[in-house]
Amino acid sequence: MSKRIVIAGSGFAGLWSALSAARALALGGGAGEGVELVVVSPTPTLVVRPRLYEAVIENMDPDLSALFAAVGVRHLTARIEAIHTAEHALEIVASDGTRSRLNYDKFVLAAGSTLFRPPVPGIAEFAFNVDQLDDARVLDAHLASLAHRPATPGRNTVVIAGGGFTGIETAAEMPDRLRKALGDTAGAAIRVVVIEQAAGIGPDLGPVPRPVIEAALAECGVEILTGTAVTGIDADGVTTSAGERIASATVVWTAGARANALTAQIPGEHDRFGRVHADPYLRAPQAPDVFVTGDVAHAATDDQGNVAVMSCQHALSLGRVAGHNAAAELLGLSLHPYSQPKYVTCLDLGPWGALYTEGWDRQVRLTGQEGKNLKREINTKWIYPPAADRDVVFAIANPDYVIVP
Ligand SMILES: Cc1cc2nc3c(=O)[nH]c(=O)nc-3n(C[C@H](O)[C@H](O)[C@H](O)COP(=O)(O)OP(=O)(O)OC[C@H]3O[C@@H](n4cnc5c(N)ncnc54)[C@H](O)[C@@H]3O)c2cc1C
């Protein structure tokens, strides 16, 4: 009887799981023949989430159909609604609402993450975000509509709630973006404010790169308000924990992410982001034949105590390892332990350039235009899907392929 590997999600982790599993099945001799490889996701596209803060929302969901066809992956346009790990079965809902059941021999959960929305009054009704493609498009349309409104301080002010990686990147682009959206009606009165509740901007990035980030944001014309939380949002602006009122027609919520809610259906330990604790081979230890990868996986990157962060950088490797191991386990081949000791960040800082750091303590390596050149390379080439060519794919879909040199 034929066997089936099902991968949930066609983001970075799901895509590379599929390509890596396809490679392992092909290289596994005749044993891989007859194994069906299925990716289930709402569209056969890769949404390039790391670019959704950018001013121009274009080519951010490349189609994967030809690539999947080239390596023998079947794509099912559907959402997974339930995972029955004891029965090795999934409940899926197609785009027309049809429900069905899909059995698996190996299952890879790569369903990613979504923006964390704490219970701040008004967040659901009034805050914009750049988490998913549709969200970025809604923000874009809103910014374009501002020019038709009366020129008030609120119209000319954007508040970015959250001064982490996404908040910083969104803020740095915003003065130019807002000015462009408002056109001649803008005058000089544009204001972009990042509000961060921690004592310093970029709390997760640590103190080393902070002076560079502060200087760059200042040069971009972005104000930073730290040690302050947004406590309420309405149609006319925000209220802060300091009791301040900031008039703004555009509040962008960027503070934090949580693993896909499907993780709650995988038994075992979960971290504070909802991620499933994975073993060194990215298996969910308490759910036989289930692998977790990308933003849903809590996985050690090295033996120094570092853990993968929710990032494209980690998802690209986590995906390769999980897909390979799912196929290898099915074929009785040896598994590949996940390891990704090199960690870098490349933070876009708008017209100032970009900041490239290395190591978990984020030592500054490139700044300004040099950093920007690298960021552009990453955002337009490195993270995009490869050509729909089996040989090209299999040459880079191995579990120990190093993306960051
Ligand atoms: C604005 C922004 C900027 C970022 N910048 C960076 C950066 O500079 N560097 C970096 O490394 N990372 C960055 N990230 C983080 C990065 O985008 C994520 O960590 C990465 O996308 C995770 O990949 P993933 O495959 O695990 O999940 P995702 O990319 O979220 O993909 C999840 C997939 O699962 C599918 N899915 C969801 N639910 C279901 C379901 N129920 N059934 C079936 N399929 C489902 C989705 O449709 C999608 O295909 C940024 C993120 C954002 C939003």
The ligand as a Gaussian input file, in Angstrom:
#p B3LYP/6-31G(d) Opt

LIG

0 1
 C        6.765000      42.180000       8.598000
 C        7.642000      40.999000       8.863000
 C        9.036000      41.122000       8.748000
 C        9.854000      40.029000       8.992000
 N       11.203000      40.184000       8.826000
 C       12.005000      39.124000       8.951000
 C       13.408000      39.235000       8.701000
 O       13.926000      40.312000       8.378000
 N       14.165000      38.136000       8.827000
 C       13.631000      36.920000       9.164000
 O       14.388000      35.944000       9.242000
 N       12.318000      36.770000       9.429000
 C       11.485000      37.841000       9.330000
 N       10.143000      37.701000       9.579000
 C        9.627000      36.424000      10.094000
 C        9.345000      35.413000       9.001000
 O        8.499000      35.943000       8.015000
 C        8.703000      34.175000       9.604000
 O        9.472000      33.713000      10.678000
 C        8.606000      33.092000       8.534000
 O        7.668000      33.472000       7.557000
 C        8.246000      31.748000       9.147000
 O        8.113000      30.809000       8.133000
 P        7.073000      29.614000       8.315000
 O        7.134000      28.809000       7.073000
 O        7.304000      28.921000       9.610000
 O        5.645000      30.314000       8.452000
 P        4.849000      31.243000       7.446000
 O        5.746000      31.956000       6.532000
 O        3.932000      32.008000       8.321000
 O        4.003000      30.215000       6.568000
 C        2.938000      29.490000       7.121000
 C        2.216000      28.735000       6.034000
 O        1.184000      27.934000       6.637000
 C       -0.051000      28.164000       5.974000
 N       -1.118000      27.895000       6.928000
 C       -1.499000      28.620000       7.991000
 N       -2.527000      28.029000       8.604000
 C       -2.789000      26.882000       7.930000
 C       -3.750000      25.841000       8.077000
 N       -4.627000      25.839000       9.067000
 N       -3.736000      24.835000       7.180000
 C       -2.834000      24.803000       6.168000
 N       -1.907000      25.761000       5.981000
 C       -1.898000      26.789000       6.852000
 C        0.078000      29.612000       5.516000
 O       -0.871000      29.910000       4.509000
 C        1.507000      29.618000       5.011000
 O        1.589000      29.010000       3.760000
 C        9.290000      38.783000       9.368000
 C        7.897000      38.650000       9.487000
 C        7.078000      39.730000       9.238000
 C        5.571000      39.563000       9.354000

